[in-house]
Amino acid sequence: MLNRLAMCFALLVALLLAAVPGSAQRQKSSHDSAFDALFELHTIREVAISPDGERVAWVEHSAIYVKALSPAGAIPLRITAGNGSQTLEEHGIAWAPDSRELAFLSNAQSSDQLQLYVVPVEGGAARQLTALKGALDKPMWSPDGKAVAFLFMENAPRTPGPFAPMTLPSGVIGAKVYEQRIALVDVASGHVREISPSNLYVHQYEWSPDGKKFVATAAPGEGDANWYVAEIYTFDVTSGEARSIYKPAHQVAFPRWSPDGQSIAFIMGLMSDEGSNGGEIYLLPTSGGEPRDLAPGLKASPCWLEWRAGGDEILLLENLDGASGIATVNVASGKVMQIWTGPESLSAGGSSFWLSLSRDGNTCAVVRASYTAPPEVCVGPIGHWEEVTHLNRGLRPSWGKVESLHWTNEGLTIQGWLVYPRGYDPARRYPLVVMVHGGPASMARPHWATTFYDLTLLSEKGYFILNPNPRGSLGEGEAFTRANVRDFGYGDLRDILAGIDYVVRNFPVDDNRIGITGWSYGGYMTMWAVTQTSRFHAAVAGAGMSDLLSYYGENDIDQWLIPFFGASVYDDPAVYARSSPITFIKRVKTPTLILVGDRDGECPAPQSFEFWHALRDLGVENQLVVYPDEGHNIEDPEHRRDIFARTVDWFDRHLK
């Protein structure tokens, strides 16, 4: 029966793809030249400074480079497990404690299998340390430099993570659970052993200062869903003994040992996606017990932390009022001191929002990017960085001015980013598209435009774009993030509508030419908005959720819903129905384009099918496009081009 259902669903997807021209083989679009410019960007996926602060390594696309920081004109050295002429997938860079060697992952041995390698940075061939079958991730050297730990999922059927394409269902569902474990390889002998138990899925981990234990966030069962209920564990390196030292009330991230090994600091808060961290900073004795909130009521959302040398302070990277901040919190007093703020994104590459610190705790490497500056590797004392790379020096924004806005609604101050039309003329009136971010516990932040569902380029097409951070977003503190609990879609939509009112009052925007779009939570808010108001004249819903009751049983991360709705759908179906677009579907009049990947586990395709089916039967103009072999993040460049072209065409048709 399961196989028949899967076959029927696959057939329906195929029929829809055939019915929508160009979803698999798209005709050349007039938007291609604008979009193609985004592919000129040199993507920096990772950055890591050596412990001694003398070198920096980074991953450009899938190639690793190391550069000495002195002399200033030093030439970057390519680090690879291949012969230098091959195109390989290489990443996962980790410095040895003595800064002389670099561990990394490479598929040099087999195109479909990563292995762990180590290479001397002064020169020499890379040495393969593992010969495993499965998924390897996040290598980390032991404090004594004799071993490298990493996360390992043996015989993994797919790339781990909720954004990756899900395995198509067949056979007995749930009969086999794949757990991601901490493994360890001895650098001298190559001997590999798994440390954490086979019944726990480990998400994040760190060595203890003495190298005898690990601290980790982990939970039994499938990892994608159970990140939301992960506890803080310690694992003995010798025996593998597992001990839960804290069962949190909310999600936890980045557990970090204090330098003396007596305490563990971590982030705890309401989080809606693994890796999109935010909350407050807590301190927990390594023996367990109740943690202490170091800075309750903090008006920011820390997304990363690290102890400073000496152990008196913890360094924080913050989501702050739509931008980035770096601060310290004193462990004894809880006093927070802001070191730096700026209208940009700071990351360790890609979407990983953290810094790479040298041993002194002051010098760091970071990837900086903003609306006016493309990403580059920068190194230096915090807040006084200098560019190390000039990979994207020739790129210029193809969009207009960007401004941070603030408006008030129901006693809250809401922040958002407004992108002006390129070639802005205040004497003209323009259409506006509202771009709602994913999450909801996330944040629209300054960035350089990317190729995946980033509509900054609409500026070039003559649009204002509003990127709001309504209640439920990060950046204003935990109370603000929790403000849409059991109120999903209500207060957050009112915040967005208030932002539109503000823009219409203060900028030359035509109130009759306003559209809304978003992906994930943004796709949900798009579906929700068109059932609640006639304000929008066009909508594009990417990977949305139309029926939260059926969604609970369809998605692969159902545990995220309980903190937001206060109960499971089986215990309180009414609260889910209250926030489901399908409940109010007969109100919709807005032409809506619906986009989704066919193997999306976070926001499964049937949710988009439900919305499409209803709009079709109600006679509302719509189109549904399903992208084959795609998960929550659309990866195929041609699919990304198709999404951009369809989205621009849809808004042009209805707003221009």
N, C-alpha and C positions, 0 to 999 in steps of 0.2 A: 504493500500500500504506500509506504514512504517513497519507494522508488517511482511509483506511478504519479504521486503528487509532485515530486521533483521534476519529472519529465513534463508534466502538464504545465508547470510554472515556466520551465525553460522554453517550451513551445510558445507560450503566451509572450514571453520576452522576445523571442525570435520574430513572431508575427508583428509585434509593435515596432521592432527595429526595421523590419522590411517596410512597414507602413510610413515611417518617418524618413524622408529622403536624407541621405548623407550622414546618418549617425555612425555608420561603419566606414563608408568611403565618401567623404564630404567634398562638395564642389568648392573650388577656390573662392574665398570670400573677400569682399572689399576691406574687411577688417584685418586681414592677415598681416599686412605690413606693420600696422601698429602693434599687433600682438607679438609678431616675430621679434620685435626689438627687445622684448622682455627676455627672450632666450639668449640674448647677447650677454646677460648677466653671468658673471663667474660666481657660482654658488659656493659659499664656504660652509661646510657641514659641521666641522668641529675645529676647536682651537685648544691648545694645551701648552702652558709655559713649563719649562723644566724646573724642578725644585730649586736649583741654584740660581734661577732667574737669568741664565746666560743664553738660552735658546728658546725658540718657540716653534711648535709644530702645528700644522693645520691640514685639514682635508679640503681640497678644492675639487668639487664634483666627487670623484671617487679616487683621487690621487693624493698621496701624502707628501708633504714638503716639510723640511726642517731648515730653519735659518738661525745662524748665530746673530745675537743682538749687537755684538761688537766684533769688528768695526762696522760702522753704519752701512757701508756699501756691500756687506757680505751677500753672496749669491745663494739663494735657496737651493737645497739639495733634495732631489727626489728620493724618497724612501719607498722601496717596493720589494715584494717577494718574487717579482718576475724579472725579465731581462731589460726592462725599461722601455721596450717598444710595444708591449702588450697593453690592451685596455682591460684593466682589472677592476674589481670591486674591492677597495681597500679603505678601511676606516677603523674606528675603535682604538684611537691612539692613547697610550698610557706610558708615562715616564717612569723609569726605574728610580729608586730613591737617590742613587748617586749621580743621576742625570746623564749617565754614559750610554744607556741603552733605551730603546723604545720598543714597547710591545704593541702589536696591532693585529687586526684581522684581515685576511686576504683569501680570495678564491683562486689563487695561482695554481693550486693543485688540481682543482675541479671547478668548473664554472658555476655549478649549483651547490657548492659546499664551501663555507668559510672555515678556515683553520687559524690558529693562533701562531704568530711568528714573533721573533725578537731579533733586533738588529742593533749593532753598535753605531752610534750617531757619528763617530769620528771617521767611519768608513768601513766597509766590509759587507759580506753577503748576509742576507736574512736567514735565520735558522728556524725551521718549522718545529713547533713544540707539540702540536696535537695532531691526531689522525682520527677524528671523531665523525659521527654521522648525526646531524641535528643542527639546532640553531645555537650559535655562540654570540655573546653580547657582553659589553661593559667590562673589559679586562681591567684589573687593578693589582698593582704589585704589593707584595707583603712588605711590611716596614723594614725587614732585614734584606730585601732584594733577592731572596732565594726562591721565591715562588710567585706565580701570577694566578690570581683568582679570576673567575669570569662566570657569567650566567650561562647555563647550558640546559637546553631542552632536547633530550635524546629523541631521535627519529621524528622531529617536529614535522607535521604534515603541511605546514605553511609558515610564512613569516609571522612570528608572534606579534601580538598587539591588536587593539581594537580597530585601528584605522586600516589595517591590511585586509585584502579580500578574504572573506570567510570560506572555509571548506564547504563545498556543496553537500547537502544532507543526503545520506544513504545509510542503509543498514540500521543497526540498533543505536539510536541516538543516546549519547552519554555513556556508552559502554566503555569507552577508552578516554581517560583524562590524561593530558600531557602536562606535566609539571615542570616549571623552570626552576632549576636548582643551582646553588652555588657549587662550582667545581674548582679544583685547584690543580695546577700543573707545577711540578718541580722543574726549575729552569735547567738544572744540571743534567738530570736523568730523563726528563720528559715524562715521568710517571704522572698519570692523571687519576684523581679520585674525587668523588662527589662528597660534599660535606653536609649540606642540608638534607633533611629527610625527604623521602620519595613522595610523601603525601602533602607537601607544602609547595605552593607556588611563590617564589621570591621575586619581588619587584625591584627594590632598591637595597643596597647593602654597603657596608664599609668595614674595613679592618679596624680592630682595636689598636691603640698605640703600641701595645706590647706584642702584637701579632698572634695572640693566643685565641682570639674570638672574632666573630663577626657580629655586627648589629644589622638588622634587616627589617623591612616591612614584608610580611608574608601572610598567606592564608591558604587553607586547604581548598581544593577544587580548581575549576577553570580560572585562569588568571585574569582574563579580561573583565569578568563581572566581579571577582572577589577582591580586586584592588580596593573597592569601596568599603570592604569590611576587614581589610588587612590589619593585623596587630603588629606590635613591635616585638621582635624576637632577638635573642642572642643564640649563636651557634658556637659550640666549642670546636676549634680547628682540629684537635687531635681525635676526639671521640665522636664528633658530630652531634653531641647532645643539644637538643633544641629546648629553649625555655622562653615562654611568652612572658614578657615583663610589663606589658601594658596593652589592655584592650580598650581602644579609644572610642569616644562617643561619636567622632566624625572621622573623616579621612586624614591620614597622616602621610608625610613626605619628608625626605631628606634627613633621616636620623644620622646624627654626627656625634662621635665620641669627643668628650673633652680631652685636652692634652694630658691630664693626669689619669684618665681612664675611669673616673668616678661618676661621671654624669653623661647623659645623652640629651642633646638638644634636637628638637624636631619642629616641623610645621604641622599644625592641626587646624582644620577648618572645613567649610563646606566646599567641596570640589566636584566638578561635574565631568572632568576628563582627566585620565591619567597623564601626567606631565604638565597639565595646566594647574600649577600649584598656587595656593593662596590660603591665608589663615592668620593665626597668631603663633608666637614663638614660645615653646614650652621646654621646661627642663625636667628631666626624669633621672632619679638615681639608677645606677646600673643594676642595683638589686631589685628594682621594681618599686611599686607604690603609686602614689598620686603625683602627677606632674604639676609643676608650678608655671603659671602663665607669667612670663617675664615682663610683658608690656601690655596689659589688658586695655582694650579700647584703642589700639593703635589705628590711626587714620591712614592706613596703607595696607597693602596685601603682600607680605613677603613671599617670594616664590623660590628662594634659595638661601642657604645659610652656610657659614663656615666659621669655626673657631679661629680667633686670632692667636698668635704666639703668646704664651703666658697664661691663656685661659681666663682672663678677666673680662673679655668682650667677645661678642659674636657679631660677625659681619653679615649684613643682610642685603640682598638684592630685592628691590620692591617694585610692584606695580603701584604707581602713585599718580592719582588724578589724570589718568589717561596716558601717562608717560612713565619714565623710569627713575628710580632713586636708589642710592646706596646709603646705608646707615649702619651704625653700630648700636648694640644694646648692651649695657653693663649688666653682668650676671648678678652682681650683688644688689644693686640699687634699682635695676630695671629702667634706668635712664636711657632714652633713645637720643642719639646725636646724628643729625643728618649730615652726611659728608658731601654728597653730590646729587643733583637732580638735572634732568635734561629731557627735551622733547625728542627722544630717540629710543630705539630698542637696543638693549645690551644682551648679548647671548654668547653661548659657547659654540655657536654655529647652528644653522637651521632654525628650528623652533625651540631649541633648548635654552631656556632663560637662566643662565648662571654665569659665573666668572671662573676663570682658571687662575688660582693663586700660586705664587712661588712660596718657598718655605718661610720667608720672612713675614708673610701675611700682609704685605703692603703693595708689592709689585704684582700686577696681574695682566693677563692677556684676555682680550674680549673682542667680539665682533660687534662693531658699531654700525648702525644703519638708521636712516631717517627719511622723511619725505624729500629732503634736499640732497642727501648724500647716500650713495649706494654702499653696500656692506664692504668693510675692509677689516683686516686683522690689525688691532692696535695693542700696544704694550706700554706699560709705565706705571708709576704710582697712581693710585685710584684718583680719577678725575683729572689726571694730567697725562693722558695717553698720547702716544705718537703713532702714526701709521707705520706699519711694518710692510704691508702689501699695498700695491697700487693696481690691483687686478681690474678694477672697474672705473679707473680714473677718467676714461673717455666718455662715460655715460652721463647723460643729462636728463633731468625730469621731462617727460612729455606731458605732464599735467600742470595745472595751474597752482596758484598760491594755496597753502593749507593753513587753517587757523583753528586754534583751540577755543571752543565755545563753552559757556556755562549758562544754564538756565535753572529755574526753580520750579518744583512741582510738589504739591502736598507736603511742604516742609522739607523737602530734600533738594540738595544742589546736585544737578546732573551735568556731567561733562560729555563733550563729544567733539569730533574732528570734522571740520567742514572743508571739503576740497572745492575750490573755485573752478569754473570752466576755464580752460586754457584760452588766452586771448580775451579775458573778461572785459566786458563793456558795461559799465553801470547803467547805461541808457537802455539796455536790452532787458527783456524778461526771459528767464531760463527755466527749463524743467529741473526737477529735483528727484534724485533716487536715494532712498534711505537704505543703507547697507547694515543689517543687523549681524553682529558677530556671533560666532559659535559659543558653546558653553552650556548654560548661561554664565557659569563661574569662569569667565575669561574677560578679555578687555581689548577694545579697539585701541591700538597704539601706533605711534609714528613708525613708518617702515618704508622701504623701497618696494615698489610694486612687484608682485610675483605672478607666476603663470597659473596658479590654482585659485580660482574663484576670488579674484581680487579685481574689483571694478574701479580702481583708481583711474584707469584709462578712459572711463566714461567722461572724464574732464576734457579729454581731447576731442570728444564727440559733442561737446557743448552742454554738458550737464553740471549742476552742482551735485555733490555727493555728501550726504551726512552720515557719519559713522558714530552712532550714539553709544554711550555706556550707561544704560538704564539700571535701575535697582536690580540686584542679582549679579551685577558685574563685579570684577575685582577692581581694586584701586582706591577704594574709599574706606576700607576697614571691614571687619567681619560682620557687623550689624547690617551694613549696606548690602553685602553679599547675601545675607540670609533674609533680606526683605521681601523676596518673592516665594518663600516657603509656604506651601499650601495656598498660594495665590498666583500660581503659574499663569502668565499671560495677561494678567489684569493690571496690576500696578506698573509692571514693566512696559506694557503697551501705552498706558497713560503717560509715562515719562517720555516715550518716543513721540507721541502725538504732541506733547507740550514742546518738545524740541522742534518739531515741524512748525508749530505756531510761532516760535521764536524766530526761526529762519525766515519764514514768510513775512513777518513784521519788519525785519531788519535787513533783508537782502532782496534783490530783484528776482524773486522766484514766483512763477505762475502757480497759484494754488490749485488750478485745474489740470496741472501736468505733473503730478507727483506719483512716483512708483516706489515699490518696496521689494527688497530681495534679501537673501541670506542663505547660508548653508548650515545644516545641522540644527542647532537651536535657532539660528537665523532663518532656516527653512521652516521650522515649526512656527516661529513668530510671523513669517510671511503668510502661511496657511491660516494662522489664527487671526491675523489682522484683517484679512479680507472677509472673515465671518463676523467681525465686530464693528466695522466702519466702512463707509463708502468713500472715504477720503482718498483712497488710492485708485488710480486709473489704469495701472498695470502692475503685475506681480510676477516674480520669478522665484519659485520655491525649490531650493536645492537640498536634497536629502532631509526632507522634513518629516514630521510626525503628525498624522491626521487624526488618529484614534488611539488615545493613550491607554484605553482598556485592552485593545488587541495588541498594541505596541508592547505592553508589559510582557506578554507571552511570546513575542516574536523576536525580540532583540537579544543580543549576546551579552549585554551589560545591565541586566535588569536591576541589580543592586543599587545603581545610582539613583533610582526613582524614590526609594524609601525615605532618605533624608529630606528630599524636596517635597514629598507629599504626605509624610508622617506615618504612612502605613503601606502595606502592599495593596495591590488592586483587589485582592481577594478579601481583605479586611475592610477596605473603604472604597468601593468602586465609585461612589458619588463624587469624591474629590477629583478623581481622574476624569470622569465624565464632564465635570464642570469646566475643565481646562482643555477639553478635546475639540478641535476645530469641527470634527464631523458632527458634534452635537448641534451646531448652529449652521450647518452647511447650506440650508435653504436660503440663508441671507446673502450668499455670495453673488455678486454681479461683476466682479473685477476679472478681466481677462488674465489668465494665469498660465505661465509656462512652468512645467514640473520636470526636474532633473534628478537622476539618482543612478548609483552604481548597482549592478545586479547582484553583487555579493557583499553588500554593505551590511555589517553586523551591528553597527551602532544605530542606524536609522534604516531598517530593512526596506527593500523595494516595495513590499506589499502595502506599506503606509502611503507611498506615493500612488500606487494603484488604486487604493481606496478613494483618495482625494480626486484623482483623475476620473474614476468611474462615476462619482457623484456629480462632478461638474459636467461631464458628458450627458448624463441623464437629465440634468437640470437645464441644459441648453446654454451653459456659460462657456464662452470661448476659452479654449485650453489647448495645450499640447503636452504630451508626456514623452520624454526621451530617456531610455534606459541604456546605460553604457556597459558593454559586456566585459566580464573579468575584472571589474573594478570594485574596490572596497569603499570605505567612507571617504578616503582621500582619493581623488581621481589622479592617476599617475601617467597614463598614456598621453604624450604631448598632443597627438591628434585629437583626442577626446577633450583635452583642455582648450584647444583652439575652437573646437565645435561648440563647447559650452559658452565661450566668450562671444563668438559670432552670433549664436542664437539669442543670447541674452541682450546684446546690443540691438539686434534686429527687432526683438520683441518690444523693447522700450522705445525704439525709434518709431515703430509702427503705431504705438498707442499714446506716446507722449509728445511726439513732434508733428 
